[in-house]
């Protein structure tokens, strides 16, 4: 595990080939033990500019930022609706940030309506934040898993 030589100390080698720096041993962390939950490399979101109009559904496993107009449903990991954006359809994402206008249902694990947000439709969420100044018309419903059940809870019949 430890050696007597220092990392900064240089020793001549017989073949004079450069040596790779010593690598620290891997620590045993919960993240390292769960290979199925390997973290994704963080990449820049796809951006739909303000002058773009999309008619149809958008689906990605990555992040997307929309500044233009979309008439259709959107599903993404992290979804940011810009101040100039207008969405007419359902939006679904792990992390949904609304700065612009949404006409339709919003479903997300984390939903945030900023002060410039205008939402006309229901919000189904696990956690929600609504800033002062946001305009919202609809209902708000908390669910443990708002992404997988299509927004409808299956309830057991009442027992008496």
Buried (B, 14 or more C-beta within 10 A) or exposed (E): EEEEEEEEEEEEEEEEEEEEEEEEEEEEEEEEEEEEEEEEEEEEBEBBEBEEEBEEEBEBEEBBBBBBBBBBBBBBBBBBBBBBBBBBBBBBBBBBBBBBBBBBBBBBBBBBBBEBBBBEBBBBBBEBEBEEEBEBEBEEBEBEEBBEEEBEEEEEEEEE
